[in-house]
Amino acid sequence: FETAVRELGDVDILINNAGISRFGLFSDLTSAEWHEMLDTTLTGAYHCIQAALPHMIHQKDGRILNISSIWGITGASCEVAYSTAKAGLIGMTRALAKELGPSGIRVNCIAPGVIDTDMNAHLTKETLASLQEETPLGTIGTPEDVARLLLFLAGRGGDFITGQVDQPQRRFCHLIHAGILSIAACFRDAHLSGEKMPFIYTSLPADFLPCRQEVISLFVPGRAAEWSI
């Protein structure tokens, strides 16, 4: 690491992407296999961050990007060790973001769904088709999809983003959510300025239940929207 710093200069961006996969019953998981998973995914990230931090803190700037997985959020049967390690990366991301924010260091996490990589090459066509049907866009992601999101977070687009866990396969949900909140804010501002407040009716799928109250809270009491789920 120090050799790289001497030859390339200060560390600006660190991406923790190392990971392995192991499929099987938890009752069959050996201690060695458990530690190999945690050491590769979680402890490896720990060591890399420890090495990069002095340089980032010194320059009051830096980006740390951790690659987790959707299984780190939802968990996966027969992939307990993998799910645990990836969930650990999410917790590390959120805690470090709070700790390192005053030093100008952003820490974010990407939790992809199914991506077309060598790690998933063993999956059958039937399994891939089933997984594909479960994604909103009906497609399997590519490494390039994840790379573009990494590039965004590592660049100026990520200047005001830290402590976030982004799920590429659910990105459209985030954008729609943000759009709804923006529209609601416009209606609220129009009402406060004395303009006529229109009656609003909208229909949202179950995925948007958490944002329903956020939108309603933007309206002036007595002029709330009607929701149909």
Phi, psi and chi 1 to 4 in degrees:
 res  aa     phi    psi   chi1   chi2   chi3   chi4
   1 PHE       -  -46.8 -164.0   94.9      -      -
   2 GLU   -65.0  -33.1  -66.4  -56.6  -35.8      -
   3 THR   -63.7  -42.2  -60.3      -      -      -
   4 ALA   -62.3  -40.7      -      -      -      -
   5 VAL   -64.6  -41.1  170.2      -      -      -
   6 ARG   -64.8  -37.1  -76.4 -163.9  -58.1  -89.3
   7 GLU   -87.4  -30.3  -65.4 -176.2    3.2      -
   8 LEU  -110.7  -15.0  -57.5  175.4      -      -
   9 GLY   101.6 -173.6      -      -      -      -
  10 ASP   -59.8  155.0  -73.7  -28.3      -      -
  11 VAL   -84.5  121.2 -179.1      -      -      -
  12 ASP  -103.5  -36.2  -59.7  -58.6      -      -
  13 ILE  -136.0  131.7  -57.7  164.8      -      -
  14 LEU  -122.4  125.8  170.8   65.0      -      -
  15 ILE  -116.3  116.6  -59.7  175.0      -      -
  16 ASN   -93.7  101.9  -70.1  -52.5      -      -
  17 ASN  -121.8   -0.3 -169.6   43.0      -      -
  18 ALA   -68.2  139.0      -      -      -      -
  19 GLY  -170.2  153.5      -      -      -      -
  20 ILE  -131.6  164.8   56.9  175.6      -      -
  21 SER  -122.5  144.8  176.4      -      -      -
  22 ARG  -147.6  125.9 -170.0  173.1  -60.7  -79.0
  23 PHE  -115.4  129.5 -171.7   85.9      -      -
  24 GLY   163.9  169.4      -      -      -      -
  25 LEU   -67.2  143.6  -66.1  172.5      -      -
  26 PHE   -61.3  -35.3  179.6   75.1      -      -
  27 SER   -66.1  -19.3   56.4      -      -      -
  28 ASP   -97.1   -3.5  -65.2  -26.8      -      -
  29 LEU   -75.1  125.4 -172.5   67.5      -      -
  30 THR   -85.5  162.6   67.0      -      -      -
  31 SER   -61.4  -39.1  176.2      -      -      -
  32 ALA   -63.8  -42.2      -      -      -      -
  33 GLU   -66.5  -39.8  -69.2  169.9  -20.8      -
  34 TRP   -60.0  -48.6  173.2  -95.9      -      -
  35 HIS   -69.8  -33.0  -75.3  -71.6      -      -
  36 GLU   -62.5  -41.2 -179.4 -173.0   21.9      -
  37 MET   -64.2  -49.9 -179.8   67.6   70.4      -
  38 LEU   -66.9  -39.2  -65.2 -176.3      -      -
  39 ASP   -64.0  -41.1  -73.8  -14.3      -      -
  40 THR   -69.9  -50.1  -57.4      -      -      -
  41 THR   -83.2  -49.3  -57.4      -      -      -
  42 LEU   -96.0  -51.0 -161.0   52.5      -      -
  43 THR   -67.9  -33.5  -53.0      -      -      -
  44 GLY   -60.6  -43.0      -      -      -      -
  45 ALA   -63.5  -40.5      -      -      -      -
  46 TYR   -56.4  -49.4  160.2   81.5      -      -
  47 HIS   -65.2  -40.5  -73.9  -57.9      -      -
  48 CYS   -65.8  -41.4  -71.8      -      -      -
  49 ILE   -66.2  -41.8  -66.5  171.4      -      -
  50 GLN   -59.4  -37.3  -72.8  -78.8   19.4      -
  51 ALA   -73.0  -35.5      -      -      -      -
  52 ALA   -82.8  -28.4      -      -      -      -
  53 LEU   -56.9  -45.8  -93.8 -172.8      -      -
  54 PRO   -55.6  -37.7  -26.6   36.5      -      -
  55 HIS   -70.8  -43.0  -55.4  -81.8      -      -
  56 MET   -67.7  -41.8  -66.9 -176.7  174.5      -
  57 ILE   -64.5  -39.3  -68.5  175.2      -      -
  58 HIS   -62.0  -39.1  175.1   73.3      -      -
  59 GLN   -94.2    2.3   60.8 -163.9   26.5      -
  60 LYS    55.7   38.7  -69.5  -75.4 -174.3 -179.7
  61 ASP  -166.8  151.4 -171.3   33.9      -      -
  62 GLY   161.8  158.2      -      -      -      -
  63 ARG  -129.0  127.4  -51.7  -69.9  170.9   99.2
  64 ILE  -115.3  121.9  -62.2  173.2      -      -
  65 LEU  -122.7  117.6  -58.8  171.4      -      -
  66 ASN  -103.1  136.1  -62.2  -41.1      -      -
  67 ILE   -99.8  108.4  -52.6  -61.3      -      -
  68 SER  -101.6 -141.4  178.9      -      -      -
  69 SER  -161.4  157.3  164.2      -      -      -
  70 ILE   -58.5  -28.7 -174.2   63.7      -      -
  71 TRP   -69.0  -21.7  -64.6  152.5      -      -
  72 GLY   -71.3  -15.6      -      -      -      -
  73 ILE  -100.4  -46.9  -62.5  173.0      -      -
  74 THR   -97.5  -22.6   65.4      -      -      -
  75 GLY    78.9  153.9      -      -      -      -
  76 ALA  -139.8  130.5      -      -      -      -
  77 SER   -60.4  137.6  174.9      -      -      -
  78 CYS    68.7   11.3  -65.3      -      -      -
  79 GLU  -137.2   48.9  -67.9 -170.1   72.8      -
  80 VAL   -66.1  -45.4  174.4      -      -      -
  81 ALA   -63.3  -43.8      -      -      -      -
  82 TYR   -62.9  -46.7 -178.1   83.8      -      -
  83 SER   -61.8  -39.9  -59.3      -      -      -
  84 THR   -65.1  -45.9  -59.8      -      -      -
  85 ALA   -63.9  -41.9      -      -      -      -
  86 LYS   -69.9  -34.6  -68.3  -60.4 -172.3  178.9
  87 ALA   -66.3  -35.4      -      -      -      -
  88 GLY   -61.2  -37.7      -      -      -      -
  89 LEU   -63.7  -35.9  -80.5  178.5      -      -
  90 ILE   -66.2  -46.0  -68.4  174.0      -      -
  91 GLY   -62.1  -41.3      -      -      -      -
  92 MET   -60.3  -42.7  177.2 -172.6  -73.2      -
  93 THR   -59.1  -50.1  -63.7      -      -      -
  94 ARG   -67.8  -39.4  -71.4  170.4  170.5  159.2
  95 ALA   -71.2  -43.5      -      -      -      -
  96 LEU   -65.2  -35.7  -92.7 -180.0      -      -
  97 ALA   -57.8  -40.4      -      -      -      -
  98 LYS   -70.7  -38.7  -65.7  179.1  178.4  179.3
  99 GLU   -73.1  -36.5 -176.1  172.2  -38.1      -
 100 LEU   -98.2   -8.3  -59.6  179.2      -      -
 101 GLY   -53.2  -46.2      -      -      -      -
 102 PRO   -61.0  -18.3  -26.8   36.7      -      -
 103 SER   -93.9    7.0  -63.5      -      -      -
 104 GLY    77.5   17.9      -      -      -      -
 105 ILE  -103.3  124.9  -58.8  169.3      -      -
 106 ARG   -94.7  136.9  -73.6   84.9  166.8  166.4
 107 VAL  -127.6  118.4 -172.3      -      -      -
 108 ASN  -134.5  167.4  -70.8  -68.4      -      -
 109 CYS  -136.6  143.8 -176.9      -      -      -
 110 ILE  -116.1  129.7  -64.1  178.2      -      -
 111 ALA  -120.2   81.8      -      -      -      -
 112 PRO   -68.3  159.4  -14.7   29.6      -      -
 113 GLY   -86.1 -141.0      -      -      -      -
 114 VAL   -76.2  123.3 -178.4      -      -      -
 115 ILE  -118.7  142.6  -55.6  -63.4      -      -
 116 ASP   -76.5   84.2 -175.6   15.2      -      -
 117 THR  -128.7  173.2   64.9      -      -      -
 118 ASP   -60.9  -29.0  -68.4  -18.4      -      -
 119 MET   -63.2  -27.3 -173.7  179.3  -71.9      -
 120 ASN  -104.4   10.6  -67.4  -40.4      -      -
 121 ALA   -65.8  -21.0      -      -      -      -
 122 HIS   -79.9  -11.6   67.5  -76.8      -      -
 123 LEU   -69.3  140.3  -62.3  176.6      -      -
 124 THR   -75.0  164.8   64.9      -      -      -
 125 LYS   -62.2  -35.6  -69.5 -176.8  178.0  179.9
 126 GLU   -66.0  -42.6  -67.8   74.4   15.9      -
 127 THR   -65.0  -43.5  -60.5      -      -      -
 128 LEU   -62.8  -40.2  -75.4  173.7      -      -
 129 ALA   -63.9  -40.3      -      -      -      -
 130 SER   -64.7  -43.5  176.4      -      -      -
 131 LEU   -65.9  -37.1  -69.2  169.4      -      -
 132 GLN   -62.4  -38.6 -168.4  167.8  -39.1      -
 133 GLU   -67.0  -23.4  -70.7  177.3   -0.1      -
 134 GLU   -84.5  -10.4  -65.1  177.0    9.5      -
 135 THR   -90.0  144.1   64.5      -      -      -
 136 PRO   -56.6  -36.8  -26.0   35.0      -      -
 137 LEU   -89.5   -5.2  -65.8  175.5      -      -
 138 GLY    69.3   25.4      -      -      -      -
 139 THR  -136.7  160.9   60.2      -      -      -
 140 ILE   -90.1  137.2  -61.4  -61.9      -      -
 141 GLY   -73.6  163.0      -      -      -      -
 142 THR  -117.4  159.2   67.3      -      -      -
 143 PRO   -55.5  -33.1  -27.8   36.5      -      -
 144 GLU   -65.0  -33.9  -70.5   75.3   17.1      -
 145 ASP   -61.0  -44.9  -68.1  -33.2      -      -
 146 VAL   -69.0  -39.8  178.3      -      -      -
 147 ALA   -61.9  -38.6      -      -      -      -
 148 ARG   -64.8  -37.6  -79.7 -170.5  -73.6  -90.8
 149 LEU   -68.7  -39.7 -177.1   52.7      -      -
 150 LEU   -60.2  -43.7  -79.1  168.9      -      -
 151 LEU   -61.6  -39.8 -174.4   62.2      -      -
 152 PHE   -63.3  -48.1  172.3   80.5      -      -
 153 LEU   -68.1  -30.1  -68.1  171.2      -      -
 154 ALA   -79.5  -18.5      -      -      -      -
 155 GLY   -98.1 -162.4      -      -      -      -
 156 ARG   -64.2  -25.3  -66.3  -56.9  -56.4  -88.0
 157 GLY   -61.7  -24.5      -      -      -      -
 158 GLY   -96.5   13.4      -      -      -      -
 159 ASP   -57.9  -36.3  -80.2   -4.3      -      -
 160 PHE  -115.0   31.4 -161.5   58.2      -      -
 161 ILE  -125.4  123.2  -58.3  174.1      -      -
 162 THR  -155.0  151.2 -166.9      -      -      -
 163 GLY    73.5   17.3      -      -      -      -
 164 GLN  -102.4  149.4  -59.5  -55.6  -58.3      -
 165 VAL  -116.9  107.9  179.9      -      -      -
 166 ASP  -100.5  131.4 -150.9  -46.7      -      -
 167 GLN  -108.7  100.9  -56.1  169.8   59.6      -
 168 PRO   -50.9  -39.4  -28.1   36.2      -      -
 169 GLN   -73.2  -10.6   82.6  -75.6    2.6      -
 170 ARG  -112.4   14.1  -70.9  176.2   56.7   87.3
 171 ARG   -58.5  -38.1 -171.3   65.7  179.5  167.5
 172 PHE   -62.2  -32.4   87.7  109.9      -      -
 173 CYS   -65.2  -41.7  -63.7      -      -      -
 174 HIS   -62.4  -42.5  -63.1  171.7      -      -
 175 LEU   -67.4  -41.6  -66.0  174.7      -      -
 176 ILE   -64.2  -42.5  -66.1  174.6      -      -
 177 HIS   -56.2  -48.7 -177.1  174.9      -      -
 178 ALA   -62.6  -38.0      -      -      -      -
 179 GLY   -65.0  -41.4      -      -      -      -
 180 ILE   -61.9  -43.7  -68.0  172.5      -      -
 181 LEU   -63.6  -38.1  -66.2 -179.4      -      -
 182 SER   -64.8  -43.2  -62.6      -      -      -
 183 ILE   -62.5  -43.4  -67.0  170.4      -      -
 184 ALA   -62.2  -40.1      -      -      -      -
 185 ALA   -63.9  -37.2      -      -      -      -
 186 CYS   -63.6  -43.4  -70.5      -      -      -
 187 PHE   -64.3  -39.9  -78.4  126.5      -      -
 188 ARG   -62.1  -46.2  175.8 -158.3   60.5 -168.9
 189 ASP   -64.2  -36.1  -66.0  -19.1      -      -
 190 ALA   -63.6  -41.0      -      -      -      -
 191 HIS   -65.2  -43.0  174.9   71.5      -      -
 192 LEU   -65.0  -27.4  -68.0  175.4      -      -
 193 SER   -87.1    0.7   64.6      -      -      -
 194 GLY    95.8    0.3      -      -      -      -
 195 GLU   -74.9  159.9  -62.7  178.9   28.4      -
 196 LYS   -65.0  132.3 -177.1  178.4  178.7 -179.5
 197 MET   -96.1  115.2 -177.3   72.4  169.4      -
 198 PRO   -74.1  155.4   29.5  -35.4      -      -
 199 PHE   -79.1  135.4  176.8   77.1      -      -
 200 ILE  -118.3  133.3  -59.1  170.9      -      -
 201 TYR  -130.0  132.2  176.2   90.9      -      -
 202 THR  -144.4  155.9 -174.0      -      -      -
 203 SER  -122.2  129.7  178.0      -      -      -
 204 LEU  -128.6  146.1  -65.0  175.8      -      -
 205 PRO   -72.1  171.3   25.6  -34.2      -      -
 206 ALA   -59.4  -28.3      -      -      -      -
 207 ASP   -59.3  -21.9  -79.9   -6.4      -      -
 208 PHE   -99.2    8.6  -68.8   90.5      -      -
 209 LEU   -53.7  -42.3  -80.2  170.5      -      -
 210 PRO   -62.3  -27.3  -24.2   35.8      -      -
 211 CYS   -90.9   -6.3   79.7      -      -      -
 212 ARG   -59.4  -49.4 -179.1  172.7   54.8  173.7
 213 GLN   -68.0  -31.6 -169.3   56.4   44.4      -
 214 GLU   -59.8  -44.1  -73.6 -174.7   62.9      -
 215 VAL   -68.1  -47.3  177.9      -      -      -
 216 ILE   -59.6  -37.8  -67.4  177.1      -      -
 217 SER   -66.3  -16.8   66.7      -      -      -
 218 LEU   -77.9  -17.3  -74.0  171.2      -      -
 219 PHE   -86.6  153.7  -70.9   87.8      -      -
 220 VAL   -68.4  136.6  176.1      -      -      -
 221 PRO   -49.9  136.0  -28.6   37.1      -      -
 222 GLY    94.8  -10.8      -      -      -      -
 223 ARG  -125.1   28.9  -52.1  -61.1  -67.0  -88.7
 224 ALA   -69.3  160.2      -      -      -      -
 225 ALA   -81.5  161.7      -      -      -      -
 226 GLU   -99.5  134.9  174.9 -175.8  -21.4      -
 227 TRP  -115.9  141.3  -66.9   88.0      -      -
 228 SER  -127.9  119.4  174.6      -      -      -
 229 ILE  -107.9      -  -58.4  -62.4      -      -
